[in-house]
Amino acid sequence: MSHLTLRAEAPGCADSGVWLTCIACGERFPPFAEIRYTCDECDGLLEVRYADLPTWDAFEGTGVWRYAAALPFDTGVTLPEGDTPLHDVPRIEAALGIDRVRVKHEGMNPTGSFKDRGMTVGVRVARQVGVDRLACASTGNTSAALAAYGARAGIETLVLLPRGKVAAGKVAQASLHGARILEVDGNFDTCLDIVQDLARRGEVYLLNSLNPFRLEGQKTIGLEILEQFRDEEGVYPDRIVLPVGNAGNTAALYKCFRELQESGALAPEEVPALTGVQAAGAAPMVEAIEEGNEQTRRWEEVETRATAIRIGNPVNAPKALPGIRETGGTAVAVSEPAIVRAQRDLAESGVGVEPASACSLAGLRKLRERGTVGADEHVVCLTTGHLLKDAEAAVRAGTEPEPVPGTTGGVLEHLAD
Ligand code: F0G
């Protein structure tokens, strides 16, 4: 029996100016009348399109829903999310020899990662179409976010995780928020294959980034960066550097820039260069960019301490590769020691991130050393998840605890050594 019950669209939903378009063949579909994640005609990826695209003055309030004019709804299932800090990092700027580097810390969202921005919209859509079971495959953060937003909406939630490869903090979140956690004997890509099958069979509503509505929420990272940077620095950033796994965020940022350009809110020369970073042990996007390929090759074996982006088959590559190319960006792979170093450098500036997030800074350093990034650039590094997501990795990268006696004298003696 199918676990997905569809009900009629809620009355009063102003969805007439919203539709889905296949990015491969251009076929159009209604947004909420039926559930689909890919094109019926050619299986291409779907994108949300709007009759009206907003300019800057359409935005008011804070957080993700400040940008409601660029989203399919006015409000969502909210905790609330967005409105994350754009940190100054003067020591990092000096060390890299780059004019301006800011760090957009998405780890400061309610469940500690940028996934919350996607879920506030995605779970709102789930409510709209009236499903009774949500699911995702995840390297951890998506499952934590879906568990929290599913709980908030009162909808059953299923998460498929690669057994033994998810940081403890993320499993703890999914667990306490009450999701059913299926630990799959396989990597993330296997989990995603299975959950897509379940969705096709009508067993679950899929909330991976293959779901085009999730990327609408994540688009607000771009809107927020551009507004914050402009208000504080007087210009838009030249480049945004971000870690890449499934390439959903890269696709979302590219869509953000295209819509702003189309509405006239951003001039073509103001579009930041999208710069993706992967761990060398899981770098199919970097391979595709370097070899000039239209598609990524599926890597069966992937390994990195940055478990959040331990992904060999980035499903959003067809949306993200053109984004990197057309904005004049690039993609770069970084080593495991470089990831640890960047995690420490950010921590020394007070910014605590998980290993995958540190990839953005590690990649920026590598591109600066290569001369790809110039000294006069204005760069934003996106850090996607909080340090406490992966406490074990933080302890491995940080200072060693020192055992001391339980007396002041003993502590003083220890410090004097
Ligand atoms: N950084 C972190 C901390 C992540 O959790 C992810 C993805 C990414 C970067 C990459 O983002 O997939 O949009 O390119 N995590 C997913 C998950 C796969 O299941 O939590 P992307």
Residues whose N, C-alpha, C, O or C-beta is under 5 A from the ligand:
A	BS01	F0G	A137 S138 T139 G140 N141 T142 S143 P243 V244 G245 N246 A247 G248 N249 T250 A308 A356 S357 T384 G385
